[in-house]
Amino acid sequence: QVHLVESGGGLVQAGGSLRLSCAASGRTFSRYAIGWFRQAPGKEREFVGAISWSGGSTGYADSVKGRFTISRDNPNNIVYLQMNSLKPEDTAVYYCAAESRFDMVVDDLGLYDYWGQGTQVTVSS
């Protein structure tokens, strides 16, 4: 079992950057693929990006490709979401999630077993 806690959210101006962290408990963290999702008010939760167990594979939604980067530090049980060139439409609650079935990028939120509580990101124009 994995317990996830996101941090690093906040208020930033358009064009700015934030780095979100997803800290995980559990000895087998390196066997979990981690996904980042976001949910804006009145909208469904959507895929942002994900990273495989080893970190060898990453994938991103088209809306963030080239601006966001996911990395992981398995010895310290942390996954990062570096967000650059932020836009007002990136405003949302950001969640990290973990799944252990597939050592690959997984963009289907229904396949994730564990979720964090979320962290708010607000981008002002």
N, C-alpha and C positions, 0 to 999 in steps of 0.2 A: 504494500500500500504506500501511496505517496501523498504527502500533504504539501500544497503549493501556496506560496504567499507572494503576491506581486507588490512592487514598490517602485517609486520613481516618477509617478504621475504628477501633474501640476498644471499651472497656467503658463502658456508661452505665446509669444507673438508669432504671427505667420512668418515663415522663413527660418524660424528657430529650430532648435534641436532638443530632444529629451532622450534619456536612456532609461528604459524600464528594465527591472530585474524580476526574475521569477526564481525564488529560492525554494528548494525542495528538501524535504526530509526523506529518509529512507536510504538503506544501504545499496539498493539496486537502481539508483537514479540513472546510471549510464545505460540501462536497458529500457529506458522510456524515450520515445519520441515526444517532443514538446511542440505544441502549437500555440500560436497567439491568435486571439480572436478579439473582435470589438463589437460593441453595441451602442449605437446612438439612440437618443430618445425617439420613441415611436417607430424604430426600425428593428429588423431581425438581427440577431447576432451573425456576424460575418467573419470569414476567414481572412487573416492578415498574412500569416506566414507560418512556416514550421521548419523544424530541424530534426534530422534522424538521430538515432541513438548515438552514433559516434561523432556526429557533427559533419560527416562527409557530404551530406546532401541537405540543401535548403531549397525552399520554394516560397514564392510570394504571390499575393494577389496582384493583378495588373495595376490596381489603383495605388499601390505602394512600391512597386518594383522600381529599383534604382534610387529610392529614397530611404528605405528601411533595410536594416541588416540584422539577422539573427545569428548569435554565436552562443556557444555553451562552454562552460568550465566544469567538466565532470568531477574532477577531484574536489571541487568546492560546492558541488550541487547547485549551480546557478546557470540560468539561461538569460541572455540579454536580448533586448530588442532596441537597437539603436535607430532612432527616428530623426531624420534630417529633412530640411526643406518642408517643414510642417505647414499644412494648409488648414483653414477653418473646417473643412469637411473631414479632417482627421479627428475632430472632437468626438469623443466616445469614452465609454468605460472599456478598458482593455483587460482581457483575461488571458492567463496562460492555462494550458491543459496538458495532460499527460496520457499517453497510451503505450501499451507494451506489445501489441500484436505484430506491428510492422516496423521494420527498420528502414523507414523511408519517410518521405514527406506525405503527411496525411492532411487533407483539406476538409474532410467531412467531420463536422463537429460531433455527429452522432457516434463516431468511433472512439471518442475520447472518454476515458473512465474517471479521471480526476480533474477537478477544476479549482482554481484559486478564487478569491473573493472579489477580485477586480480592483483596478486603480483608475481614477478619473484623469483623463487628458483633455485639456481645454485649450484650443488654439484661437487666439483673438485675431481679428483682421485689422 
